[in-house]
Amino acid sequence: MNLRLPQRLLTRRFPRQRSQIISYSGGRFSTMPLQKYLSAELARGTISVEVDRSLIPPDAMFGFAERINPKRSFLFVSKVLGRHIPVRPSVMRKTYKLLADQISPDLEGPILFIGMAETAVGLGAGVHQQYSEQNDRDDTAYICTTRHALGLPLMCGFEEEHSHATSHLLHWPLAPSLVSRVKDAQTLVLIDDEASTGKTFGNLFAALPASIRSNLRNTVLVTLTDWSDGAAEQMIAANVERASILSGRYRWDANGLNIDAPEVPTVKTKRGRVTSPDKRFDWARLGVSRHSHQLQAAAAASGATLVLGTGEYVWQPFLLAEKLEMEGADVHYSSVTRSPISVGHTIVKKIAFEDNYGGHVLNYLYNVEPSDYAKVLLCSETNKETISPILTEFLAPATVVIPQ
């Protein structure tokens, strides 16, 4: 439930300053003064936000939900990310462009883009692709963090303290040309779906090899929503710029209630005898400079089609969904996630099942009603036999499993 807070409460909670809703059309930004406040009453407290600026109306950008996580009770659920809510690929592409347009085309290269697992793997790839192509840059590289240990040389590891799955791994690229580009990077672009405290950005930056950090002349922090109120930049002792679609600040007021949440097993990076992603078909964990289409499938002959990614495997499924939409199909895109969230507010439906990597990790699918679609294209980087029957039976009979 989104609530407009009374003015006396607003002036107590937040600094008094003018907010802006910013529209973007024809390559131009236009602004108008507007104060925008939203809040939601959750089981453990109240989450309240003040929006300073936004390129998209805030209620079209995000909603609220409750995490099943004692470290942080609230969640900002993106309505444009394609993770917890089905969204049209063209809307996702618009966000990539809105973000890429805010990054200077003249940044010193080489430029290293890093996307955060699991939520911003596809977002990072989209921003990298959009920026590189529209600025005709051939000196960029994209690599994403992962929670899969691939048995290959690691560049670094770091923690995301508030996450259900805290550990991130960053591998060195396989291609020697990309290794050189990473080592010689003059500009670093870090991409996540949101920034709240800025700690995740700060932890990654600090974990990078000192030889890489010492070369950097510029760092750009890119998010869909930036609630950090400047804290993200302060986490990095460097020349920092930021790009976001929405920025502002949030406040969490716990109500002191001790409500038992369902137990969720601790998730660690996968090591040992589990099904690992096939590095022969790598799409970003081991570095890319250009993005190619790897998947082929047909949309429904009539009616709507849903394309689903799984876990970190979201970029290639998105490219498939975008291609089908550009061909005229009625397509939405979403993905399976490991993030445990309670039903309520923006989350209206969910199912839980084991992951397809053999790690016995609970995965979830949110806000998908199978009867809304004539065809569901479930994309996986593992074979059909690894997909939980709970998921395929829920999506049946219109499901087609597309292995990488």
Residue pairs with C-beta under 8 A, 6 or more apart in sequence:
1 40
1 41
1 345
2 38
2 39
2 40
2 59
2 63
2 64
3 38
3 39
3 40
3 41
4 37
4 38
5 13
5 37
5 39
5 48
10 35
10 37
10 50
13 48
13 50
13 251
14 37
14 50
14 249
14 251
17 52
18 33
18 35
19 33
19 34
19 35
19 36
19 50
19 51
19 52
19 53
19 248
20 31
20 32
20 33
20 34
20 52
20 53
20 54
21 31
21 32
21 34
21 36
21 51
21 53
21 54
21 57
21 58
22 29
22 30
22 31
22 53
22 54
22 55
23 29
23 30
23 31
23 55
24 30
24 55
24 98
27 101
29 55
31 53
35 50
36 50
36 51
36 54
36 58
37 48
37 49
37 50
37 51
38 48
38 49
38 51
38 58
38 59
38 64
39 46
39 47
39 48
39 49
40 46
40 47
40 64
40 74
40 345
42 64
42 66
42 73
42 74
42 344
42 345
43 66
43 73
43 257
43 259
43 342
44 66
44 73
44 254
44 255
44 257
44 259
45 73
45 74
45 252
45 253
45 254
45 255
46 252
46 253
46 255
47 64
47 74
47 250
47 251
47 252
48 250
48 251
48 252
48 253
49 58
49 227
49 248
49 249
49 250
49 251
50 248
50 249
50 250
51 58
51 246
51 247
51 248
52 247
52 248
52 249
53 246
53 247
53 248
54 61
54 245
54 246
54 247
55 98
55 245
55 246
56 80
56 95
56 98
56 245
56 246
58 246
60 79
60 80
61 78
61 79
61 80
61 224
61 225
61 245
61 246
62 76
62 77
62 78
62 79
62 224
62 225
62 246
62 346
63 76
63 77
63 79
63 345
63 346
64 74
64 75
64 76
64 77
64 345
64 346
65 74
65 75
65 77
65 84
65 341
65 342
65 344
65 345
65 346
65 347
66 73
66 74
66 75
66 341
66 342
66 344
66 345
67 73
67 74
67 75
67 164
67 339
67 340
67 341
67 342
68 164
68 261
68 262
68 264
68 340
68 341
68 342
69 162
69 164
69 261
69 264
69 340
70 261
71 161
71 162
71 163
71 164
72 162
73 252
73 254
74 252
75 339
75 341
76 194
76 196
76 225
76 227
76 250
77 84
77 85
77 341
77 345
77 346
77 347
78 84
78 85
78 193
78 194
78 224
78 225
79 85
79 87
79 346
80 87
80 91
80 92
80 94
80 95
80 224
80 245
81 87
81 92
81 95
81 119
81 123
81 193
81 224
82 89
82 92
82 122
82 309
82 314
82 318
82 333
82 334
82 335
83 119
83 193
83 314
83 334
83 335
83 337
84 334
84 337
84 339
84 341
84 346
84 347
84 366
84 367
85 334
85 346
85 366
85 367
86 306
86 332
86 333
86 334
86 367
86 368
87 332
87 333
87 334
88 325
88 331
88 332
88 333
89 307
89 318
89 321
89 322
89 325
89 331
89 333
90 322
90 325
92 122
92 126
92 318
92 322
92 333
93 126
93 130
93 322
95 123
95 126
95 224
95 245
96 123
96 126
96 127
96 129
96 130
97 130
97 134
98 245
99 127
99 130
99 222
99 224
99 243
99 244
99 245
100 127
100 130
100 131
100 134
101 134
102 222
102 243
102 244
103 127
103 131
103 189
103 220
103 222
103 241
103 243
104 241
105 134
105 135
105 137
107 186
107 187
107 218
107 220
108 186
108 187
108 217
108 218
109 137
109 139
109 140
109 185
109 186
109 187
110 139
110 140
110 141
110 181
110 182
110 184
110 185
110 186
110 187
111 137
111 139
111 140
111 141
111 185
111 186
111 187
111 188
111 189
112 140
112 141
112 143
112 181
112 182
112 185
112 187
112 188
112 189
112 212
113 124
113 127
113 128
113 131
113 140
113 141
113 142
113 143
113 189
113 191
114 124
114 142
114 143
114 144
114 145
114 170
114 188
114 189
114 190
114 191
114 204
115 121
115 122
115 123
115 124
115 125
115 127
115 128
115 142
115 143
115 144
115 145
115 191
115 192
115 284
116 124
116 144
116 145
116 160
116 168
116 190
116 191
116 192
116 193
116 200
116 204
117 144
117 145
117 146
117 147
117 168
117 312
118 147
118 165
118 311
118 312
118 314
118 337
118 338
118 339
119 192
119 193
119 337
119 339
120 144
120 191
120 192
120 193
121 144
121 284
121 312
121 314
121 315
122 309
122 314
122 315
122 318
122 335
123 191
123 192
123 193
123 224
124 142
124 144
124 191
124 284
125 142
125 144
125 283
125 284
125 288
125 291
125 315
126 315
126 318
127 189
127 191
127 222
128 140
128 142
128 189
128 191
128 291
129 142
129 291
131 137
131 140
131 189
132 138
132 140
132 289
132 290
138 289
139 181
140 181
140 289
141 173
141 178
141 181
141 182
141 185
141 287
141 288
141 289
142 284
142 287
142 288
142 289
142 291
143 170
143 171
143 173
143 178
143 182
143 284
143 285
143 286
143 287
143 288
144 284
144 285
144 312
145 168
145 169
145 170
145 204
146 168
146 169
146 170
146 171
146 269
146 285
146 312
147 165
147 167
147 168
147 169
147 267
147 269
147 270
147 312
148 169
148 269
148 270
148 276
148 277
148 285
148 312
148 357
149 169
149 269
149 270
149 271
149 276
150 171
150 276
150 277
150 279
150 285
150 286
151 276
152 171
152 172
152 174
152 279
152 286
153 171
153 172
154 169
154 170
154 171
154 172
155 170
155 171
155 172
155 182
155 208
155 209
156 170
156 204
156 207
156 208
156 209
157 167
157 168
157 169
157 170
157 207
157 269
158 167
158 168
158 170
158 203
158 204
158 206
158 207
159 166
159 167
159 168
159 203
160 166
160 167
160 168
160 199
160 200
160 203
161 199
161 203
162 196
162 197
162 199
164 264
164 267
164 338
164 339
164 340
165 267
165 268
165 269
165 338
166 267
167 268
167 269
168 204
168 269
169 269
170 204
170 207
170 208
171 285
171 286
172 179
172 182
172 286
172 287
173 179
173 181
173 182
173 286
173 287
174 279
174 282
174 286
174 287
175 287
177 289
178 287
178 288
178 289
179 287
181 289
182 212
182 287
183 211
183 212
183 215
184 215
185 212
185 215
185 216
186 215
186 216
186 217
186 218
187 216
187 217
187 218
187 219
187 220
188 205
188 208
188 212
188 216
188 218
188 219
188 220
189 219
189 220
189 222
190 201
190 204
190 205
190 219
190 220
190 221
190 222
191 222
191 223
192 200
192 201
192 222
192 223
193 223
193 224
193 225
194 223
194 224
194 225
194 226
194 227
195 201
195 221
195 223
195 225
195 226
195 227
195 228
195 231
195 232
195 244
196 227
196 228
196 250
197 228
197 231
197 232
198 221
198 228
198 231
198 232
198 233
198 234
198 235
199 235
201 221
201 232
201 235
201 236
202 232
202 235
202 236
205 213
205 219
205 235
205 236
205 238
213 238
216 238
217 239
218 238
218 239
218 241
219 236
219 238
219 239
219 240
219 241
220 240
220 241
220 242
220 243
221 232
221 233
221 236
221 240
221 241
221 242
221 243
222 242
222 243
222 244
223 232
223 242
223 243
223 244
224 244
224 245
224 246
225 244
225 245
225 246
225 247
226 232
226 242
226 244
226 246
226 247
226 248
227 247
227 248
227 249
227 250
229 248
229 249
232 240
232 242
233 240
233 242
261 342
262 340
264 340
264 362
265 361
265 362
267 338
267 361
270 276
270 357
270 359
273 358
274 357
274 358
274 359
275 356
275 357
275 358
275 382
275 386
276 357
277 285
277 312
277 313
277 357
277 381
277 382
278 381
278 404
279 285
279 286
281 294
281 381
281 404
282 288
283 291
283 294
283 313
283 315
283 316
284 315
285 312
291 315
291 319
293 316
293 319
293 320
293 323
294 316
294 319
294 404
295 316
295 317
295 319
295 320
295 379
295 402
295 404
296 320
297 320
297 324
297 377
297 400
297 402
298 324
299 305
299 324
299 327
299 329
299 330
299 331
299 375
299 377
300 329
300 330
300 373
300 374
300 375
300 398
301 374
302 374
303 330
303 373
303 374
303 375
304 330
304 331
304 332
304 372
304 373
304 374
304 375
305 324
305 329
305 330
305 331
305 332
305 373
305 374
305 375
305 376
305 377
306 331
306 332
306 333
306 334
306 368
306 372
306 373
306 375
306 376
306 377
307 317
307 318
307 320
307 321
307 324
307 331
307 332
307 333
307 334
307 376
307 377
307 379
308 317
308 333
308 334
308 335
308 336
308 365
308 368
308 376
308 377
308 378
308 379
308 395
309 315
309 316
309 317
309 318
309 333
309 334
309 335
309 336
309 379
310 317
310 335
310 336
310 356
310 363
310 378
310 379
310 380
310 381
311 335
311 336
311 337
311 338
311 355
311 356
311 357
311 363
313 379
313 380
313 381
313 404
314 335
316 379
316 404
317 333
317 335
317 377
317 379
318 333
320 377
320 379
320 402
321 331
321 332
321 333
321 377
322 333
324 331
325 331
332 373
334 365
334 366
334 367
334 368
336 363
336 364
336 365
336 391
337 363
337 364
337 365
337 366
338 355
338 361
338 362
338 363
338 364
339 364
340 362
340 364
341 347
341 350
341 364
341 366
343 349
343 350
346 367
347 366
347 367
348 367
349 366
349 367
349 368
349 369
350 364
350 365
350 366
350 367
351 364
351 365
351 390
351 391
351 394
352 362
352 363
352 364
352 390
353 362
353 363
353 364
353 365
353 388
353 390
353 391
354 360
354 361
354 362
354 363
354 388
354 390
355 361
355 362
355 363
355 388
356 363
356 380
356 382
356 386
356 387
356 388
357 382
357 386
358 386
363 388
363 391
365 391
365 394
368 395
370 376
370 394
370 395
370 396
370 398
373 398
374 398
375 398
375 400
376 395
376 398
376 399
376 400
377 400
377 402
378 387
378 391
378 392
378 395
378 399
378 400
378 401
378 402
379 402
379 404
380 386
380 387
380 401
380 402
380 403
380 404
381 403
381 404
382 403
382 404
383 403
384 401
384 403
387 401
392 399
392 401
